[in-house]
Amino acid sequence: MAANYLEAQEGLSRRDFLYRIKVCRKEARETNLWLRLTETGTDELLSKAQTDLSPEATELTKIFSRFAAKDDTGEKQ
């Protein structure tokens, strides 16, 4: 996500920015999926990390969705 967000900031056009933000959103959703699917077993430290990171991935998805929605309506970033 981070690398694509940096690429979006350097976008060559609004269309390029929008594309890269949508890639960031897709990666955030995939990250959240993998966090939910990953089995931590009895490792409490891994389980806690998983529990802490999942809401962050959800928040990043929402943030990237808002960027994309603003750009779709033509609003300035």
ZIQUIQUI-V7756 format. One record per pair of residues at least 12 apart in sequence whose ideal C-beta (glycine too) atoms are under 6 Angstrom apart, sorted by sequence separation. I is the first residue (numbers start at 0). J is the second residue. If there is no record, write none. Layout:
# ZIQUIQUI-V7756
I/J
I/J
This chain:
# ZIQUIQUI-V7756
7/19
6/19
7/20
34/49
3/19
34/52
3/22
4/23
34/53
3/23
31/53
0/23
31/56
0/26
30/56
31/57
0/27
27/56
27/59
28/60
27/60
24/60
27/63
24/63
23/63
24/64
20/63
20/66
21/67
20/67
17/70
